[in-house]
């Protein structure tokens, strides 16, 4: 579930860069949060998928 959300956010972030439509930076904040959560889970050794 978390992995799916992270992938969707990355895709939306890339689309935002390409189209210059980023919802006022909101998607960038969500992307950073998703990456931090994934990194914390990896560091703790939890299974991502």
Kinemage of the C-alpha trace (Angstrom):
@kinemage 1
@onewidth
@group {chain A} dominant
@subgroup {mainchain}
@vectorlist {calphas} color= white
{ca unk a 1} P 0.000 0.000 0.000
{ca unk a 2} L 2.725 2.457 1.001
{ca unk a 3} L 4.834 1.462 -2.001
{ca unk a 4} L 1.883 2.111 -4.339
{ca unk a 5} L 1.299 5.560 -2.862
{ca unk a 6} L 4.993 6.399 -3.222
{ca unk a 7} L 5.002 5.351 -6.894
{ca unk a 8} L 1.854 7.365 -7.626
{ca unk a 9} L 3.353 10.432 -5.951
{ca unk a 10} L 6.564 10.095 -7.944
{ca unk a 11} L 4.594 9.862 -11.197
{ca unk a 12} L 2.490 12.894 -10.282
{ca unk a 13} L 5.627 14.779 -9.281
{ca unk a 14} L 7.281 14.035 -12.615
{ca unk a 15} L 4.131 15.101 -14.460
{ca unk a 16} L 4.140 18.299 -12.436
{ca unk a 17} L 7.696 19.054 -13.477
{ca unk a 18} L 6.938 18.368 -17.136
{ca unk a 19} L 3.713 20.375 -17.226
{ca unk a 20} L 4.708 23.035 -14.645
{ca unk a 21} L 1.486 22.318 -12.761
{ca unk a 22} L 2.348 21.431 -9.178
{ca unk a 23} L -0.662 22.519 -7.098
{ca unk a 24} L 1.453 25.167 -5.417
{ca unk a 25} L 4.173 22.781 -4.339
{ca unk a 26} L 1.756 20.486 -2.472
{ca unk a 27} L 2.759 17.433 -4.502
{ca unk a 28} L 6.428 18.092 -3.721
{ca unk a 29} L 5.694 18.049 0.000
{ca unk a 30} L 3.795 14.762 -0.351
{ca unk a 31} L 6.648 13.262 -2.361
{ca unk a 32} L 9.220 14.203 0.263
{ca unk a 33} L 7.029 12.694 3.004
{ca unk a 34} L 6.606 9.480 1.005
{ca unk a 35} L 10.350 9.167 0.413
{ca unk a 36} L 11.093 9.764 4.099
{ca unk a 37} L 8.580 7.101 5.156
{ca unk a 38} L 10.010 4.579 2.694
{ca unk a 39} L 13.572 5.306 3.846
{ca unk a 40} L 12.600 4.912 7.509
{ca unk a 41} L 11.000 1.557 6.751
{ca unk a 42} L 14.078 0.404 4.823
{ca unk a 43} L 16.407 1.501 7.618
{ca unk a 44} L 14.292 -0.341 10.191
{ca unk a 45} L 14.395 -3.455 7.990
{ca unk a 46} L 10.657 -3.679 7.471
{ca unk a 47} L 9.301 -5.233 4.304
{ca unk a 48} L 8.201 -2.531 1.847
{ca unk a 49} L 6.056 -4.626 -0.457
